[in-house]
Each structure stands twice: as C-alpha cells, then as structure tokens.
Amino acid sequence: MGNLNEAKKLLEMSLSQYPSSKAQFYLDRVRKDMIKKMGEDIAPPKLSLDFKQDEFTTNADPVIIRGYAQDPNFVSAIAVGTTPSFLDGAQKDIRFEKS
C-alpha cells in the first residue's frame, strides 16, 4: 500500500513475537524499497578480515577466510569467491567464515 514505515514497524513487531522466514523476507523487501525511495548513493558494507598473526600454514592446510561485514542499511548477502553464505534475512552485523 506504499506505507513503508508502518510495514517495517509491523514486520519488526511480528518477528519479535514469532520469528518466521516469510516475515523476514518481507522486512528485507521493505528495507530495500526504503533505500530506493531515499534515492541516495549507498556505500558498500564495511568489511573486516580477521588474520591471526601467529598462524602457521602450509600448502596442505585449507585457507580459512573469516571476518565481519557491517552496514547500517543491512547486509543481505555475503560470498567468499563464488561461494555464497546462507543468511536467514538481512542483518546489520554478520560474522562469516569459509574454508
């Protein structure tokens, strides 16, 4: 109906009372439409990678990529290389780890 603020409020209330994938899906769509409606350029999420200084690896070890994605407008997808990570709805702060 075009009332994005009210839809966001009601979907957030619904999720706080009874989490569901369907409500999360529609909340993500509402957030996306709100960003489009602002009409501003949105910066990409801030990414931080965790590197361990004392980690010793060889060519036989798997490389593990781990880090943190953060965005006040929510992160809806993360991929390491061509492998996407499963997210059950967009989040402001996401930790990820891929071998």
N, C-alpha and C positions, 0 to 999 in steps of 0.2 A: 504493500500500500504506500510505500515511499517514506514511512516514518522510521528511519534507520535507528535513531537514538532510542526510541521506545522498543523496537525489536531487539536491540542489543541488551537493553536493561532486562527485558523479559526472558531472553535466552540465557543470560548470565544467572538470573534467579532460578530458572529451571535446572540448569546444570549444578547449581549449588545444592539443590534439593534432591535431584536424581540424575546423576551423570548418564548421558547417552551419546552414542556416536552421531545420531541424527541431529540432535540439538547442537553438538559441537560443529558439525558440518555447516549448518545454517548460520551459526555465530561467525564462523570463518568467512562465509559469503557476505554477511552484513559488514564485517570489518573491512573486507576488500572493497565493497561498494562505498563505504565511508571514505576510504583513502582516495578512491577515484573521484568522488564528489569534491574533495578538497582541491583537486587539480594541481597540486604542488609536486615538484620532483621529490621523490622519496629516496633517501640514501640507503645503500645496501646494509644488511645487518653487520654488526661488528663481530669479527671472528678472532678468537684467540686460540692458538695451538699450545698444547702442553708438551714440553720437551723435558725429559729428565736428563740432567747433567751427567749423572754417574751411570747412565745406562750403557751397557756394553752389548753390541750386536755383531753378528757375523752374517755371511751371505746365506746361511742355513736357517736363520731366525726370520720369523714373519715381522714385517714392519707394522707397528700399530700406530694409527693416526688417531689422536684424541684431542678434544678441545671443547670449545664453548662458543655458541652463537647467541647473540643478544640483539634485540631490536624492540624499541617501544611500540612499534606498529605490528609486532608479532612476526615470528618466523614460521613459515608454513611448510618448508621443505629443506632438507639437507642431503647432499650427495658427496661422497668421497670418491673421486674419479667418476666413474659412470654408475656406481652403486648407490642407489638412494637409501636413506634410513627411513624406517617406518615411524611416523608421527601420528598419534591419535589426536589430531587437531593442532592448530597453531598455538604457539607458546611464546612468551617474551624471552625466556631464558632456556636454552637447551644445551645439555651436555651430550657429546657424541663420542663414539669410539668404534673404529673399524680396523680389522686386521687386513 
